[in-house]
Amino acid sequence: MHKNSQMDKKSSLSNLSLDHYALPMAPTPKKNTPRPSAPKKQRLSQSEATVRMINATGQLLLQNVPGDVTVARICEAAGVHTDYVARYFGSREELMCQAIESAYLGYLLTRNEDPNSRIEGVVRGESSFLILTQKFFGAMTYLLGCGVSPERFQGMQKLSIDGAISQFHNPQTTDRTRTNLVLLGLLIMQGMGTLGEVNGMSELQRQDMLAFINYLRVAAGSVQDELGWGKPPKPAPKKRK
């Protein structure tokens, strides 16, 4: 009798043990490894953020084609939130317009002491100016394709035209002649900037075009006489009653 009770006790303990291990085990608590927090962007005033974004956009336009200059890349380079573009500029395209203007005006202001050095820089094929104009005209063409109004760039074009006209010192030429020759020179520069690579222009051909721009100043009087730009415009024929 005693022996049977001991066997029953062992059997119940064995069953208890099996039942215990058959129960679902509580999940092991996971260690909460703290994630590295992203660096918080510095709080900037509107003027500081605006300057940063314009500078960053200008640098990106010099290094990339305009289509690759995205809002994310601009804001990453400037260290600002992506919503700043819409908040302070309205659109990426307007920010790019202002960046182009800033870079171009910056170049013009550095040459204010000697205005002749601007056109001489073109004629000599000064690399920094040629790269800047190539990027400027390429970005302007891109933005026009994005739907930006041509009027947006008329102010910049007027500055370029007026600056170049002031460097035509031939007193025998009329305002009409000077303006037409400057427009021809700018059209050549724009063509070199936007279509030069597409047309496979060699370095020698680029230098030839720059030499031709310089020749326009020298041959201004002859061109004027040949094309009649120095003569007063003919009066419009009177309508018969």
C-alpha positions in Angstrom: 0.0 0.0 0.0 2.8 2.4 0.9 4.6 1.4 -2.2 1.6 2.1 -4.5 1.1 5.5 -2.9 4.8 6.4 -3.7 4.3 5.3 -7.3 1.2 7.4 -7.6 3.0 10.4 -6.2 5.9 10.0 -8.7 3.4 9.6 -11.5 1.5 12.8 -10.5 4.8 14.7 -10.2 5.8 13.5 -13.6 2.5 14.6 -15.1 2.8 17.9 -13.4 6.2 18.4 -14.8 5.1 17.6 -18.3 2.0 19.8 -18.0 4.2 22.6 -16.8 6.5 22.4 -19.7 3.6 22.0 -22.1 2.4 25.5 -21.2 3.3 28.3 -23.6 6.4 30.1 -22.4 6.3 33.8 -21.9 8.2 35.7 -24.6 11.6 36.9 -23.7 11.5 40.7 -23.4 13.4 42.4 -26.2 16.0 44.8 -25.4 15.1 48.3 -26.6 18.2 49.4 -28.4 18.0 53.1 -28.8 18.1 54.2 -32.5 20.6 56.9 -33.3 18.6 60.0 -33.6 18.9 62.1 -36.8 20.7 65.3 -36.3 18.3 68.1 -35.7 18.4 70.8 -38.4 19.4 74.2 -37.1 16.6 76.7 -36.7 17.3 79.5 -39.2 15.7 82.8 -39.9 14.0 83.3 -43.2 16.8 85.4 -44.6 19.5 82.9 -43.5 17.6 79.9 -45.0 16.9 81.9 -48.2 20.6 82.7 -48.7 21.6 79.1 -48.0 19.1 77.7 -50.5 20.1 80.1 -53.2 23.8 79.4 -52.7 23.2 75.6 -52.6 21.1 75.7 -55.8 23.7 77.7 -57.6 26.4 75.3 -56.7 24.2 72.3 -57.7 23.4 73.9 -61.1 27.1 74.3 -61.8 27.7 70.6 -61.1 24.6 69.0 -62.5 22.1 69.2 -65.3 19.0 71.2 -64.1 16.7 68.2 -64.1 18.9 66.6 -61.4 18.7 69.6 -59.1 15.8 68.3 -57.0 14.2 69.9 -53.9 15.6 67.1 -51.7 19.2 67.7 -53.0 18.9 71.4 -52.5 17.6 71.2 -49.0 20.2 68.6 -48.0 23.0 70.8 -49.3 21.5 73.8 -47.6 20.7 72.0 -44.3 17.1 73.0 -44.2 13.7 71.3 -44.3 12.2 70.4 -47.7 9.1 72.5 -47.1 11.2 75.6 -47.0 11.3 75.7 -50.8 7.6 76.1 -51.2 7.4 78.3 -48.1 10.0 80.9 -49.2 10.1 80.6 -53.0 6.8 79.1 -54.0 8.4 76.5 -56.3 11.7 74.9 -57.2 11.7 76.7 -60.5 11.5 80.1 -58.8 14.3 79.2 -56.5 16.4 78.2 -59.6 15.6 81.5 -61.3 16.8 83.4 -58.2 20.0 81.3 -58.0 20.8 82.0 -61.6 20.2 85.7 -61.1 22.4 85.7 -58.0 25.3 84.0 -59.7 25.1 86.1 -62.8 24.8 89.4 -60.9 27.6 88.4 -58.7 29.9 88.0 -61.7 28.8 91.3 -63.1 29.4 93.1 -59.8 33.0 91.7 -59.6 33.7 93.4 -63.0 32.2 96.8 -62.2 35.7 98.4 -61.7 36.6 97.7 -65.3 33.5 97.3 -67.5 35.6 96.4 -70.5 36.9 93.4 -68.7 33.5 91.7 -69.1 33.5 91.5 -72.9 37.3 91.0 -72.9 36.8 87.9 -70.7 34.4 86.6 -73.4 36.8 87.3 -76.2 39.7 85.7 -74.4 37.6 82.6 -73.7 37.8 83.0 -69.9 36.8 79.6 -68.6 35.0 80.8 -65.5 32.8 83.2 -67.4 32.1 80.7 -70.2 31.1 77.9 -67.8 28.9 80.3 -65.9 27.1 81.5 -69.1 26.8 78.0 -70.4 25.2 76.8 -67.2 23.0 80.0 -67.0 21.7 79.7 -70.6 21.2 75.9 -70.2 19.2 76.3 -67.0 17.2 79.2 -68.5 16.3 77.0 -71.5 15.3 74.2 -69.1 13.1 76.5 -67.0 11.4 77.9 -70.1 10.6 74.3 -71.0 9.1 73.9 -67.5 6.6 76.7 -68.2 8.4 79.7 -66.6 7.4 82.8 -68.5 10.0 84.4 -70.7 9.3 87.7 -68.9 10.9 86.2 -65.9 14.3 86.6 -67.6 13.9 89.9 -69.3 15.5 91.9 -66.5 18.6 89.8 -66.6 18.8 90.0 -70.4 18.4 93.8 -70.3 21.3 94.0 -67.9 23.5 91.9 -70.2 22.4 93.9 -73.3 22.9 97.3 -71.7 26.3 96.3 -70.3 27.5 95.1 -73.7 26.2 98.1 -75.6 28.1 100.5 -73.2 31.3 98.8 -74.5 30.8 99.8 -78.1 32.9 102.9 -78.4 32.7 103.5 -82.2 31.0 106.9 -82.5 30.1 106.2 -86.1 27.6 103.5 -85.2 24.0 104.2 -84.3 22.1 102.8 -81.3 20.3 100.5 -83.7 23.6 99.0 -84.9 25.0 98.6 -81.5 21.9 96.9 -80.2 21.6 94.5 -83.2 25.3 93.5 -82.9 25.0 92.9 -79.2 21.9 90.7 -79.8 23.8 88.7 -82.4 26.7 88.2 -79.9 24.3 87.1 -77.2 22.5 84.7 -79.5 25.8 83.1 -80.3 26.7 82.8 -76.6 23.3 81.3 -75.9 23.6 78.9 -78.8 27.0 77.8 -77.5 25.6 77.4 -74.0 22.5 75.4 -74.9 23.3 73.6 -78.2 27.1 73.6 -78.4 27.5 70.1 -77.0 24.5 68.8 -79.0 26.1 70.1 -82.2 29.5 68.6 -81.2 31.4 71.9 -81.3 35.1 71.5 -80.9 37.2 73.8 -78.8 38.6 75.4 -82.0 35.1 76.1 -83.2 34.2 77.7 -79.8 37.3 79.9 -80.1 36.2 80.8 -83.7 32.8 81.9 -82.4 34.4 84.0 -79.7 36.7 85.6 -82.2 33.6 86.5 -84.4 31.9 88.1 -81.4 35.0 90.4 -81.0 35.0 91.0 -84.8 31.4 92.4 -84.5 32.8 95.4 -82.6 35.6 96.0 -85.1 33.4 95.7 -88.2 30.4 97.5 -86.7 30.7 100.5 -89.1 31.0 98.3 -92.2 28.1 96.1 -91.2 26.0 99.2 -90.5 26.8 100.7 -94.0 26.2 97.4 -95.8 22.9 96.7 -94.1 21.7 100.3 -94.0 21.3 100.3 -90.2 22.8 103.8 -90.1 20.1 105.3 -92.3 16.8 106.6 -90.9 13.9 104.2 -91.3 11.8 104.9 -94.4 8.5 106.5 -93.6 5.5 104.2 -93.9 3.6 104.6 -97.2 0.6 106.8 -96.9 -2.7 105.0 -97.3 -4.7 106.0 -100.3 -8.1 107.4 -99.5 
